[in-house]
């Protein structure tokens, strides 16, 4: 490192104006004669600029500063390659986690907005409201393969929220209002959560997860799941099989032009089961939704 400093110092001296001036003047200055007489030689040329130690020091420091970081970088690159690779990997991992956190925050904004809109709605919706479809489309655009675990986790949280709400509140308008808000949250993630449809639909021990599957089918209809939706009318509670009737109506509007007979059979079977419900009065909203689907075929 001392050799480098000497080299830099020599380069600066060589490039300084005073050094160049002396070299151009013809060599070393003449020696003065001994004694008390001083001879002054007058020349027509302008006086030469005297070297300024402060400026020279400044030039040296600027050059050293310009060379220091590149030298340090090269030395680190050559001697600490493995450590730098691990550091870069950790940095990328932190950036990825930061992206997932931001996505979670955006999801929370969308689902909260959908829930508030659903709580304000006085009537039972027979189809997915336009604002929820738009929210679902926005979320789906944000979600890539790496972010799917965030979506799955949120849907499972909504499933548990539904189960807790149903068990903690008495039947009535307040419980229905809160459960409608939860379904609105599920719908907001429904398009992005399509890869988890099979998992949620087959969650025998979680009615909330099955409700999440129904919410997905309300926005992404599938003829393959028609028998499964019909079966909801026999094993679920009235709120859930009403949501299943909304999914059946969505299937009619998606496939009614080419699969009328299959859809008609599913609707008629569902209507028969609902009308013979043993747990209380048949749910009129479910009946009207199924009848609307039949009228559109």
N, C-alpha and C positions, 0 to 999 in steps of 0.2 A: 504493500500500500504506500510506503514511503517513496518507492520508485515512481509510482503514479503521480504523487504530489510534485516531485522534482520535475517530472516530464511536463505537467501542466504549467508549473512556474516558468519553465524554460520557454514553452510555447507562448505564454503571455508576454514575456520579455521580448521574444522575437517579433511578436506582432504589434507591440506598443509603438506609438509614433516616435518616441525619443530614441528607441533602439534603431529604428529604420533610418532616422535622421543622421545618427552618428555613423552608421555604416555608409551612408551616401556621402558624407563629408570627407572621406578619405582615410579613415583609420583613427588611431588613438590621438588625443589632444597633445600639443607640444608641451614640453616641460618648461617651467619658468626658470630664468637664471637666478642664481643666488645673489644676495645683496639687498640693498634698500631701494633700488630703482624698479619701478613698475612700468612696463611698456604696454601701452594700450594700442591695439590695432583696430583702426576704423575700417569698416567694410560697408559697401553699398547695399549688401543683402540685408533683408529683414532679420531681426534677432531670432535665434532658434528657440522653440518652445521648450521650456525646462520640464523634465518629467516630474509628475505629481505623485508622491507615494500613496496618497489616499485614493486617487483614481486607479493606480496600479493594483492596490489591494482590492478595490471594488471589482475590477476586471477579473482578478483571480477568483474571487468568491463567486461571481456569476458563472464563470466557466466550470468551477468545481460543482456548483449546484446543478448545472445542466447535465453534467456527466454522472453525478452521484446516483440518481434513481435508475437510469438504464443499467449501470454496473451492478447495483444491488439486485435488480430484477433478474439479470442474467445469472448472478451467483446463486440466488435462491432457486431459479429454475433448474440449474445444474445439480445443486446439492440437496434440494428439498422436494424433488419431484413427487414422491409418494405422498408426503404430507399435503402438498398443494392439491393433489388429486382428491384426497379425502375431504379437504376443505371445500373444494368446488362441489363435490357431491352433497355435502351437508347444506351448502347454500341453495342448491337446486331443490333439496327436500323442504327447506324452510319456505321457499317461494311457492312450492306446490301446496303446502299446508295453508299458507296465507291466501292462496286462490280459493281453496275449499272453504275457508272461513268466510270470505267475502261472498261466495255463492250461498252459503247458509244464511247470511244476513239478507241477501236479496230474496231468497225463498221466504224468509220470515215476513218480509214486507208484503209480498204478494199474497201469502195465505192469510195474513191478518186483515188485509183489505177485503178479500173474498168473504171471510168470516163475518166481518162487520156488515157487509152488504146483505148477506144471507139473514143475519139477525134482524135487519130492518124490514125484510120482505114479509108482508102480512099474510100472503097466500102461499099454499104449497105449490112448488114449481113442478110441472109435469115434464119439463125438459131442462137441460143444463142452460142456465142463463148466459147470454152473450158475453157478459163481462168475465165470467168464469172461464169460458172457452178462450177468450183473449189472454187471460192470465196464464192459463195452461200452455198456450202457444209460446208466450214470452219465456216462461221457465224452461220449456223444452229446448228453445234455441240456446239457452245458456249452458245446458247440461251436456257434457261429453262423457265418454266412457269412464274417465277417472273420477267423475263426480257422482256416478250412479250410487255408490254407497251412501252418500249424503241424502239422496232422494229416498232410498230404501229406509234409512234410519228415521227420517221425518214421517214417512207413512206409518211405520210401526208405532211411533209416538202418538200419532192421531188415532190409531187403532186402540191403543191403551186408554187414550183420553175418552173415546166413545164408550168403552167398557166401564170405565170408572164413573162416567156421567150417568149411564143407564142404571148402574147399581146404587148410586148414592142419592139420586133424586126420585121423587114419586112421579108416577105417570101424570102427565098434564102438559099444558101449553108451554111452560117454562122448560121442561125437559126436552120437548120436541124442538123448541127454538134452539137450544144449545146443541142438540144432535144435528140439526140442519146446518149449523155453523161448522161443525166438524166435517160433515160431508163436503161442504164447500171447500174446506182446506184440502181434503183428499182430491177433489176434482182439479184443484190448481196444480197438483203434481201428477195428475192421472196420465197424461201423455208421456211424460218423462219416465214414469214408473211402469210403463208397459212391459219391460223385460221381467218384471217380478209378478206378473199376473198369475202364472201357474203356482208360484209359491204361496201367494195370498189366498187364492181360491181353495187350495188344499190344506189350509191351516185349520184342521178340525177342532182344535182346542182354543181358537181365537175368533169369536164372532166379529171383532173389530177388524181383523185382517180380511175376513170374507167381505165385510162391508167395503174395505179398500179395493178389493177385486171388482166389486160391483161398480164403484166409482170409476175405475179404469174402463170398464165396459160401457159406461155411459158416454165416454168420449172416444173410445176406440172399439167399435162394435166388432163382434166375432161370431160367425155362425157356429163355430166349434163349441162355443159355450152356451148355446141355447138350452140344451138339456140341463145344464148346471143352473142356469137362471130359473128355469121352471121348478127345479127341485128346491130352490130357496123358499118357495111358497109353502112348502110342507115342513121345513125344519127351522125356519128363522122366526123372529118376532115381527109383528106387523110393520114396524118402522123399516126393517130391513127388506121385507118382501115388497113394500111399496117402492123402495129404491130399485129393486130388481125389476119392477114393472116399468120404471123409467128407462132402465137399460134395454128392456124388450122393445119399448117404443122407439128408442134410438136405433135398434137393429132393423125395425120396420122401415125407418126412413133411410137407412143405409143400403139395405138389400131387398126392399119390398118389390122392386121392379123385376128381379130375377129369381127370387126364392119365396114366392107368395105362399105356396102350399106348406112349406116347412115352417114358416113364420106363423101362419094361421093356426096350425096344429099346436104350436107352442103357446100362443095366446089363449086359445080356447081351453087347453088343459090347465093353464095357470088360473084362468077365470073360474073354472069349475072348482079348483082347490080353494081359492079365496072365498068363494060364496059359501063353501061348506066348512069354514073355519070354526073350530070347536072352542077356542079360547076366549070368545066374546063376539060382539057384533062384527060382521064382515067390514073390513076397512073400505069405506066408500071411495076414498081417493085412489086406492089401488084398483078397484073395480072400474072406475071411470077412465083411468089411464089405459088399462087393458082394452076396454071398449073403444077408446080413441084409436088405439093401434089397429084393431080389427076394421074400423071404419076407413082407415087409410090404405088398406090392402085392396 
